[in-house]
Amino acid sequence: MTRPDSESISTPRRVLLRIAVGAAAGPWAAARAQAVAGPATQLLQARLPALPSHGLPFEVRTDGETRGENRVVFGALRSTAAIDTIALIDPAQRQLWRRTPVDLGWTPRDQTGRPDWGDAIVLPEIRNAAAGRWTLLIERAPARAGAGQLRLAWQVLPRYELLMQASATEVAAGQTLLVTLRPLDYGVELRGLKAIVLSWADARGATTGHVQALENARSPEGIAVSSEPGAYIARLALPQPGVYRLQASQVFGQAPRLTTRSASIELNVGRRGGALRLASVQPDGATSNGCARGLRFRFDVDVAEPGNYVCNLLLLAGAPVAPRASGSAPLAAGHGTIDVVVSAEKWRAAGAPARLARVTLLRIDEQGYKLLADIEDLTLADHPIDGAALCR
């Protein structure tokens, strides 16, 4: 059975409507203030009288972005009174549809999070809704026409949207952040775009960098970051502390009717939790034959707090099974070192690379691993490696 509020609404929109439907008159204002900025969510709370037929009016307001092409998205209708049929009537008094709760998508109250709010009924969205007074006509057989309470939340959204989500809004300098962009046309994710440019500006408003958000984005290891169609993901790390604004724009439609939508979020970047630098590469584990069993990569590390740290090396990009190695060390706050030993076999399997595909520094705590520093495509030009000295 469909859970309430699980109609075909994108995840961020569903969160907004859950906040709205779940609020009473007092907490409602505070809950809405905490929601993601966007079109205002409207809430209808009304008494349903003991009549076989009763109309519940609600107002659809449009502006420059939603006039003409728009979508009205509903949260689940909650009713403590029995309902036999629901009809939707537009401002011109035309009936657009008339359906039973079961046809629409009905969940009995004892399967909802708030049984005291009654049954939950899913209403389909309206596309290109005219501004004005709309009406939900509630109909019941006389024997079932008891009084009750009804709640309904809705939003008027533009046809085209660009939604932005970040894996965090507070990170440390150098810490990797994932940002997801979702371009929508009538709430449906647009697939197949080449890329969406994501940029960031500092507190003065000066743009300091940009990166491409890609569909089917992959990590340096070649692992898919997300398989969700229509999700364009960018990976970035800001080197300096401060307050930044992440921003992106996308052009929708076809000439001459082009529409640009933008999205932005604020990001707080704190002091660096850790940094690392390749200090040396030396042969490791000499044998009686004079050859070395591997290579010892020594990294200078600076960390903000004491703890256990791990340094991971990816020797070859683009494949999850690529050769890799790691080393760990307990470190005090401040300067320290971590060694990572790569066997001769792994080094040759990676093609004796002149660059490391990726180096990461992680801190281990009770919550798991926290990524503090991330270096891609690290050159070894300053650290010549004598491959002939390695054992075969």
Buried (B, 14 or more C-beta within 10 A) or exposed (E): EBBBBBBEBBEBBBBBBBBBBBBEEEEBEEBBEEBEEBBEBBBBBBEBEEEEEBEBEBEBEBEEBBBEBBBBBBBBBBBBBBBEBBBBBBBEEEEEEEBEBEEBBBBEBEEBEEEEBBBBBBBBBBEBBBBEEBBBBBBBEEEEBEEBBBBBBBBBBBBBBBBBBBEEEEBBBBBBBBBBBBBBBBBEBBEEBEBBBBBBBBEEEEEBEEBBBBBBBBBBBBEEBBEBEBBBBBBBBBEEBBEBBBBBBBEBEEEEEEEEBEBBBEBEBEEBBBBBEBEEBEBBBEEEEEBBBBBBBBBBBBBBEEBEBBBBBBBBBEEEEBBBBBBBBEBEEEEBBBBBBBBBBBBEEBEEBEEBBBBBBBBBEEEEEBBBBBBBEBEBEEBEBEEEEBBE
